[in-house]
Amino acid sequence: MKAIGNYILIDRLEGKHKEVNGLLLTEKLDVDNRYVKGKIISTGNLVQALKEGDVIYYDKNRGNGVDYKEKIYYIIKDLDVVLVE
């Protein structure tokens, strides 16, 4: 599977669960953290400065899930990427 245009195919990396005052804070409950971590699987032909294998942070409210070989991948635009590790 390969992304085209300005799109990026990513595998969302599970974040660590935080404990706050004895309560387990999962990603769904962590409303203060807007960005999630992902690894780039494929980049479209118009994407610059990003390459396969890069670990990125992107807006968790962006993108759509794609089920491929019994795994969920996400498609986002290159403009949704805010950081590269």
Z-matrix of the N, CA and C atoms (Angstrom, degrees):
N
C 1 1.443
C 2 1.528 1 107.29
N 3 1.329 2 117.15 1 134.95
C 4 1.459 3 121.95 2 -177.39
C 5 1.518 4 110.03 3 -134.99
N 6 1.331 5 115.58 4 136.17
C 7 1.465 6 121.30 5 176.19
C 8 1.531 7 109.40 6 -75.79
N 9 1.337 8 116.38 7 153.78
C 10 1.466 9 121.28 8 177.69
C 11 1.526 10 109.54 9 -127.87
N 12 1.331 11 116.21 10 163.40
C 13 1.462 12 121.89 11 177.03
C 14 1.514 13 112.48 12 61.47
N 15 1.342 14 115.80 13 -133.74
C 16 1.468 15 122.22 14 -179.20
C 17 1.526 16 112.71 15 -91.92
N 18 1.304 17 117.65 16 15.88
C 19 1.457 18 121.27 17 -175.55
C 20 1.527 19 112.21 18 -96.22
N 21 1.335 20 114.40 19 153.95
C 22 1.463 21 122.57 20 179.57
C 23 1.520 22 107.79 21 -128.95
N 24 1.317 23 116.19 22 133.91
C 25 1.462 24 122.51 23 175.43
C 26 1.524 25 106.93 24 -97.31
N 27 1.335 26 116.71 25 123.39
C 28 1.459 27 119.79 26 -177.07
C 29 1.517 28 111.86 27 -128.69
N 30 1.311 29 114.05 28 156.43
C 31 1.458 30 123.36 29 172.21
C 32 1.520 31 105.54 30 -108.17
N 33 1.320 32 116.84 31 116.02
C 34 1.466 33 120.70 32 -178.23
C 35 1.522 34 109.09 33 -69.51
N 36 1.321 35 115.72 34 129.38
C 37 1.459 36 121.76 35 177.85
C 38 1.517 37 108.48 36 -92.66
N 39 1.306 38 115.52 37 131.55
C 40 1.461 39 120.05 38 -179.70
C 41 1.517 40 110.23 39 -69.97
N 42 1.312 41 115.52 40 129.12
C 43 1.451 42 120.64 41 178.25
C 44 1.522 43 111.22 42 -81.87
N 45 1.292 44 114.85 43 163.66
C 46 1.460 45 119.93 44 176.76
C 47 1.520 46 108.95 45 -73.60
N 48 1.310 47 115.66 46 144.91
C 49 1.464 48 120.02 47 174.31
C 50 1.524 49 108.21 48 -82.20
N 51 1.319 50 115.43 49 135.41
C 52 1.459 51 120.63 50 179.96
C 53 1.520 52 109.21 51 -101.30
N 54 1.307 53 114.97 52 151.75
C 55 1.449 54 120.52 53 175.51
C 56 1.517 55 108.11 54 -113.95
N 57 1.337 56 116.17 55 123.24
C 58 1.455 57 122.40 56 -179.21
C 59 1.525 58 108.04 57 -123.54
N 60 1.316 59 115.97 58 116.98
C 61 1.469 60 122.03 59 -179.74
C 62 1.523 61 112.24 60 51.80
N 63 1.334 62 116.47 61 39.07
C 64 1.455 63 121.08 62 177.48
C 65 1.512 64 114.82 63 85.00
N 66 1.336 65 118.28 64 -3.37
C 67 1.466 66 121.76 65 179.20
C 68 1.522 67 109.49 66 -102.73
N 69 1.316 68 115.39 67 138.62
C 70 1.457 69 121.03 68 178.72
C 71 1.517 70 108.81 69 -80.78
N 72 1.325 71 116.52 70 122.34
C 73 1.461 72 122.38 71 -177.42
C 74 1.518 73 108.68 72 -105.08
N 75 1.338 74 116.82 73 107.53
C 76 1.460 75 121.40 74 179.56
C 77 1.522 76 109.61 75 -90.00
N 78 1.337 77 116.54 76 173.39
C 79 1.467 78 121.23 77 -178.66
C 80 1.523 79 111.66 78 -59.75
N 81 1.334 80 117.72 79 -38.31
C 82 1.465 81 121.14 80 -178.73
C 83 1.527 82 111.93 81 -67.47
N 84 1.317 83 116.88 82 -29.90
C 85 1.457 84 120.83 83 -179.25
C 86 1.522 85 112.75 84 -90.13
N 87 1.311 86 117.27 85 -14.62
C 88 1.462 87 122.22 86 -177.53
C 89 1.528 88 109.83 87 -83.70
N 90 1.323 89 116.30 88 80.64
C 91 1.465 90 120.96 89 -176.00
C 92 1.526 91 112.47 90 -77.33
N 93 1.340 92 117.81 91 -17.48
C 94 1.465 93 120.87 92 179.79
C 95 1.522 94 112.32 93 -76.61
N 96 1.321 95 117.43 94 -24.73
C 97 1.460 96 121.57 95 -178.21
C 98 1.527 97 109.14 96 -96.80
N 99 1.306 98 116.84 97 106.89
C 100 1.459 99 122.14 98 -174.89
C 101 1.527 100 113.05 99 -84.50
N 102 1.331 101 117.77 100 -19.09
C 103 1.456 102 121.30 101 -172.23
C 104 1.528 103 111.51 102 -110.76
N 105 1.330 104 115.47 103 145.01
C 106 1.457 105 121.91 104 177.81
C 107 1.523 106 109.43 105 -123.70
N 108 1.319 107 115.01 106 162.91
C 109 1.454 108 122.45 107 -175.19
C 110 1.527 109 109.77 108 -98.02
N 111 1.328 110 115.86 109 142.26
C 112 1.455 111 121.03 110 177.36
C 113 1.513 112 111.35 111 -150.29
N 114 1.325 113 115.34 112 160.87
C 115 1.461 114 120.99 113 177.81
C 116 1.526 115 108.09 114 -112.96
N 117 1.320 116 116.77 115 132.31
C 118 1.462 117 121.14 116 -177.74
C 119 1.527 118 109.75 117 -75.16
N 120 1.324 119 115.36 118 126.20
C 121 1.462 120 122.79 119 176.77
C 122 1.523 121 110.06 120 -94.72
N 123 1.342 122 115.84 121 -41.95
C 124 1.468 123 120.61 122 -178.29
C 125 1.526 124 109.14 123 -153.14
N 126 1.344 125 116.40 124 144.35
C 127 1.458 126 121.28 125 175.60
C 128 1.521 127 109.48 126 -118.62
N 129 1.326 128 115.42 127 148.64
C 130 1.452 129 120.60 128 177.24
C 131 1.515 130 111.50 129 -72.86
N 132 1.318 131 115.95 130 167.28
C 133 1.465 132 121.18 131 -175.93
C 134 1.532 133 113.38 132 -69.21
N 135 1.324 134 119.20 133 -16.37
C 136 1.473 135 121.79 134 179.62
C 137 1.523 136 113.03 135 -98.02
N 138 1.324 137 117.91 136 -1.73
C 139 1.470 138 121.68 137 -178.64
C 140 1.524 139 109.45 138 -81.39
N 141 1.338 140 115.24 139 128.73
C 142 1.455 141 121.07 140 178.18
C 143 1.524 142 109.18 141 -116.17
N 144 1.297 143 117.82 142 153.73
C 145 1.468 144 125.58 143 174.61
C 146 1.518 145 114.14 144 72.64
N 147 1.312 146 118.98 145 -1.56
C 148 1.459 147 122.12 146 175.80
C 149 1.515 148 108.38 147 -123.77
N 150 1.348 149 115.64 148 146.12
C 151 1.463 150 118.25 149 179.70
C 152 1.520 151 109.97 150 -140.92
N 153 1.318 152 115.93 151 166.27
C 154 1.453 153 121.65 152 178.95
C 155 1.525 154 109.78 153 -58.35
N 156 1.326 155 116.01 154 137.73
C 157 1.451 156 121.37 155 179.36
C 158 1.520 157 114.47 156 93.84
N 159 1.337 158 118.37 157 -14.40
C 160 1.462 159 120.82 158 177.23
C 161 1.527 160 109.98 159 -64.71
N 162 1.330 161 116.10 160 141.91
C 163 1.464 162 121.70 161 173.12
C 164 1.519 163 106.67 162 -98.90
N 165 1.327 164 115.95 163 125.43
C 166 1.460 165 121.76 164 -172.73
C 167 1.521 166 110.96 165 -126.86
N 168 1.321 167 115.13 166 164.05
C 169 1.453 168 122.69 167 168.41
C 170 1.529 169 106.43 168 -115.98
N 171 1.332 170 115.61 169 136.35
C 172 1.462 171 120.26 170 -178.33
C 173 1.526 172 109.11 171 -143.02
N 174 1.317 173 116.09 172 163.37
C 175 1.458 174 123.14 173 -179.37
C 176 1.524 175 109.33 174 -65.27
N 177 1.346 176 117.57 175 121.51
C 178 1.461 177 120.76 176 -175.88
C 179 1.529 178 112.96 177 -70.07
N 180 1.329 179 117.54 178 -13.30
C 181 1.464 180 120.93 179 178.98
C 182 1.526 181 112.40 180 -89.42
N 183 1.311 182 117.23 181 1.14
C 184 1.461 183 122.12 182 -178.97
C 185 1.523 184 110.38 183 -104.87
N 186 1.306 185 115.62 184 159.28
C 187 1.453 186 121.12 185 172.81
C 188 1.513 187 114.19 186 88.99
N 189 1.323 188 113.71 187 166.62
C 190 1.454 189 122.30 188 179.93
C 191 1.515 190 109.13 189 -131.02
N 192 1.322 191 115.25 190 147.56
C 193 1.458 192 120.86 191 179.24
C 194 1.516 193 111.96 192 -83.65
N 195 1.329 194 115.59 193 145.91
C 196 1.458 195 122.79 194 176.94
C 197 1.524 196 107.51 195 -130.70
N 198 1.333 197 116.85 196 125.78
C 199 1.459 198 121.10 197 178.28
C 200 1.528 199 108.43 198 -88.85
N 201 1.340 200 116.67 199 115.69
C 202 1.459 201 122.02 200 -178.86
C 203 1.517 202 108.32 201 -135.54
N 204 1.311 203 116.42 202 120.74
C 205 1.466 204 122.95 203 -179.03
C 206 1.528 205 111.42 204 52.40
N 207 1.339 206 114.60 205 47.11
C 208 1.467 207 123.65 206 176.28
C 209 1.521 208 113.90 207 62.16
N 210 1.329 209 116.94 208 27.89
C 211 1.457 210 122.18 209 175.59
C 212 1.530 211 108.05 210 -136.37
N 213 1.321 212 116.25 211 144.73
C 214 1.469 213 120.95 212 179.59
C 215 1.526 214 109.39 213 -93.68
N 216 1.330 215 115.39 214 122.60
C 217 1.458 216 123.04 215 173.56
C 218 1.524 217 106.82 216 -112.76
N 219 1.322 218 116.88 217 163.49
C 220 1.459 219 120.80 218 -178.51
C 221 1.521 220 109.76 219 -123.12
N 222 1.334 221 114.66 220 142.67
C 223 1.463 222 122.79 221 176.79
C 224 1.522 223 107.66 222 -109.34
N 225 1.340 224 116.32 223 122.22
C 226 1.462 225 121.44 224 177.07
C 227 1.523 226 108.57 225 -130.39
N 228 1.321 227 115.40 226 164.99
C 229 1.474 228 120.23 227 173.97
C 230 1.528 229 108.74 228 -87.66
N 231 1.325 230 115.75 229 155.02
C 232 1.462 231 119.96 230 179.91
C 233 1.520 232 112.26 231 -61.63
N 234 1.324 233 118.77 232 -25.95
C 235 1.463 234 122.34 233 179.76
C 236 1.529 235 112.51 234 -71.44
N 237 1.344 236 117.98 235 -16.63
C 238 1.467 237 121.73 236 -179.76
C 239 1.536 238 112.11 237 -81.77
N 240 1.327 239 118.22 238 -9.78
C 241 1.459 240 121.85 239 179.34
C 242 1.519 241 109.09 240 -80.57
N 243 1.353 242 116.25 241 129.91
C 244 1.462 243 119.95 242 -178.42
C 245 1.530 244 112.89 243 -111.47
N 246 1.332 245 118.44 244 -27.14
C 247 1.466 246 122.24 245 -179.82
C 248 1.516 247 110.65 246 -144.31
N 249 1.334 248 114.96 247 150.05
C 250 1.466 249 121.94 248 172.39
C 251 1.512 250 106.58 249 -123.87
N 252 1.347 251 116.39 250 130.00
C 253 1.477 252 119.50 251 178.55
C 254 1.503 253 110.09 252 -80.18
